[in-house]
Amino acid sequence: MDLISNVGGDPAAALNADGRIQVFFRGSDNALWYIHNQGLLYEQYTQPTSLGGAIYATPSPALDGSGRIVVAVKGGNDTLYTIQQKSWNSADTWEAFSSETTGVTSRPTATLDASAHVQIFYRGSDGAAWRVGQRPDYDSFETSVSLKGQILGEPTAFLGQDGRVHAFVKGANEKALWVAVQQTENQPAYLDFQNLGGVIGDVHPQAVIANSDNLLYVFVQGSGTAKSLWLLRQVWA
């Protein structure tokens, strides 16, 4: 099904509070655009709508605990911006872009913690992994905090069965898979990175999912000419 044209980068999707699919993408004009289902007719989509701005990486949307989608984007001058729906389930009414921090050198990755607050991870200009978390009111973000380490590309993160967020990165030196885990549920502090081993290929860790027992499975591309698909099951604490 051909939905639209003039897409300038990879799309990213999130569910609206009523279950409609909302798809965000960088347009050929570098602005942030979206489409969504018409009502609950899942095979019919709206015409594209521009949210403006100028973005330089794939957007990262997440539906927070207030019922509003937050989209994290990398803007000009390596600045992290967020844009949020004005109210619960307001698919077509949005706040203005908000500047959260600078020194962002990768695509930002948004995920939810156990309280359904948005956590945004990115690679900083110092090569370390960084995080910025949504405040309790769901309306703004706290000051960004370094998770340290030296990483390649963007981090990815997933909520584990213990209620803690697990942030995965590709190490800068040995290109192994590393993970940093929240010290306790819904708290800002993270444990030091643990080396999970392996040698990751040309891509970065993205595919993380919980199995039926809520243990995390991480799929990565291996190094070498074979470009094999590798699976790591959760054994870390």
C-alpha positions in Angstrom: 0.0 0.0 0.0 1.6 3.3 -1.1 0.7 5.8 1.5 2.6 9.0 0.7 5.6 10.4 -1.1 8.5 12.8 -0.3 9.7 10.8 2.7 13.3 11.9 3.5 14.2 9.3 6.1 13.2 6.2 7.9 9.7 6.3 9.5 8.9 5.5 13.2 5.5 4.7 14.6 3.7 4.8 17.9 0.1 4.0 19.0 -2.1 6.9 19.8 -4.0 6.7 23.1 -7.1 5.3 21.3 -5.1 2.7 19.5 -4.6 4.5 16.2 -1.2 4.1 14.5 0.7 7.4 14.2 3.7 7.4 11.9 6.4 10.0 12.0 9.1 10.7 9.4 11.5 13.3 8.1 10.2 14.9 5.0 12.2 15.8 1.9 12.1 19.3 3.3 13.8 18.0 6.5 10.7 18.9 8.6 9.0 16.5 11.0 5.8 15.0 9.4 3.2 12.5 10.4 0.2 10.5 9.2 -2.3 8.4 11.2 -5.3 6.1 10.8 -8.6 7.8 9.9 -10.7 7.0 12.9 -10.3 3.3 13.6 -10.2 2.4 9.9 -6.8 0.9 10.1 -6.4 0.6 6.3 -7.1 4.3 5.7 -4.6 7.0 6.6 -4.8 10.8 6.7 -2.9 13.1 4.4 0.6 14.0 5.8 0.8 16.9 8.2 3.9 18.9 8.9 5.0 19.7 12.5 7.7 22.0 11.1 11.3 22.1 12.4 14.4 20.8 10.8 15.5 17.3 11.9 18.6 15.3 11.0 17.8 11.7 12.1 14.9 9.3 12.4 12.3 10.6 15.0 11.6 8.5 18.1 8.0 8.7 19.4 6.6 7.2 22.6 3.1 7.3 24.2 3.6 8.5 27.8 1.5 7.9 30.9 -0.6 11.0 30.3 -1.9 9.5 27.1 0.1 11.9 24.9 2.7 11.0 22.3 6.1 12.6 22.8 8.5 12.7 19.8 12.2 13.1 20.3 14.2 14.5 17.4 17.8 15.6 16.6 17.7 19.2 15.4 20.2 21.6 14.1 23.5 22.2 16.0 23.2 18.8 17.5 20.3 19.9 19.7 17.7 17.5 21.2 14.1 18.7 20.7 10.8 17.2 21.8 7.3 17.9 20.7 4.2 16.6 22.5 0.5 16.3 21.9 -1.4 19.0 23.7 -3.8 16.7 25.4 -4.8 13.0 25.8 -5.5 11.4 22.4 -5.2 14.8 20.5 -3.7 13.3 17.4 -3.6 16.5 15.5 -3.0 19.2 18.1 0.6 19.7 19.3 2.7 21.9 21.5 5.6 23.8 20.1 9.0 22.2 19.9 11.0 22.3 23.1 14.8 22.4 23.2 16.0 19.9 25.9 19.8 19.7 25.5 22.8 20.0 23.1 25.7 17.9 22.1 23.6 15.1 20.6 25.5 13.2 18.0 23.1 10.3 17.3 19.5 9.6 16.8 17.7 10.0 20.1 15.9 6.9 21.4 12.8 7.2 23.4 11.4 4.5 25.7 9.2 4.4 28.8 10.2 3.6 32.4 7.9 1.6 34.8 5.9 4.8 35.6 5.3 5.4 31.9 7.6 8.5 31.8 9.6 9.0 28.7 13.4 8.3 28.9 15.5 9.6 26.0 19.0 8.1 25.3 21.6 9.4 22.9 25.3 9.6 22.1 26.9 12.8 23.4 29.6 14.9 21.8 32.1 13.3 24.2 31.3 9.9 22.9 29.5 8.8 26.0 25.9 7.6 26.4 23.5 10.2 27.9 20.0 10.2 29.2 17.3 12.8 29.8 14.1 11.9 31.7 10.6 13.3 31.7 9.5 15.1 34.9 6.7 13.7 37.0 4.2 16.1 35.5 4.7 14.6 32.0 5.1 18.1 30.7 8.9 18.8 30.6 12.3 17.1 30.9 15.0 17.1 33.5 18.7 18.0 32.9 20.5 15.4 30.9 22.9 13.0 32.7 25.8 11.0 31.4 25.8 7.2 31.6 29.5 7.4 30.7 31.2 4.8 28.5 32.4 5.3 24.9 29.9 4.2 22.4 29.2 4.0 18.6 25.9 5.1 17.1 22.7 5.4 19.1 21.8 3.6 22.2 18.5 1.6 22.5 16.6 0.8 25.6 13.9 -1.5 26.9 11.9 -1.9 30.2 12.8 -5.2 31.9 10.6 -7.5 34.0 12.1 -6.0 37.2 10.8 -2.6 36.3 14.2 -1.2 35.4 15.2 0.3 32.1 18.1 -1.5 30.3 20.1 0.7 27.9 22.1 -1.2 25.2 25.1 0.3 23.3 27.8 -0.8 20.9 31.2 -0.1 22.6 33.6 2.2 20.7 36.8 0.1 21.1 36.0 -3.6 20.9 32.5 -3.1 19.4 31.0 -5.5 22.0 27.5 -5.2 23.3 27.2 -3.3 26.6 24.2 -2.7 28.9 23.6 -0.1 31.7 20.6 -0.8 34.0 18.7 1.5 36.3 19.8 1.1 39.9 16.2 0.9 41.1 12.8 1.2 39.4 11.9 4.8 38.3 15.1 6.3 39.7 17.5 8.5 37.7 20.7 6.7 38.6 22.1 3.9 36.5 24.7 1.1 37.2 28.0 1.1 35.3 28.0 -0.5 31.9 28.4 -4.3 31.8 30.2 -5.9 28.9 28.0 -8.6 27.4 30.6 -9.6 24.9 30.5 -10.4 21.2 31.6 -8.2 18.3 28.8 -6.2 16.6 28.9 -5.6 12.9 28.1 -2.5 10.9 24.8 -1.7 12.6 23.9 -0.8 16.1 21.8 -2.8 18.7 18.1 -2.0 18.0 16.1 -5.2 18.2 15.3 -5.8 21.9 12.1 -7.6 23.0 10.8 -9.4 26.0 9.8 -13.1 25.7 6.8 -14.8 27.4 8.7 -14.8 30.7 9.5 -11.1 30.3 13.2 -11.8 29.9 15.0 -9.6 27.4 16.2 -10.9 24.1 18.7 -8.8 22.1 19.3 -9.5 18.4 22.4 -8.0 16.8 24.4 -8.4 13.6 27.7 -10.1 14.0 31.0 -9.0 12.5 32.8 -10.6 9.6 31.8 -11.3 6.1 28.9 -13.7 7.1 27.0 -10.9 8.8 25.2 -13.5 11.0 22.3 -12.7 13.2 23.1 -13.3 16.9 20.8 -13.6 19.9 21.7 -12.8 23.5 19.2 -13.9 26.2 19.1 -12.0 29.4 21.6 -13.3 32.0 22.8 -10.0 33.4 21.3 -8.5 36.6 
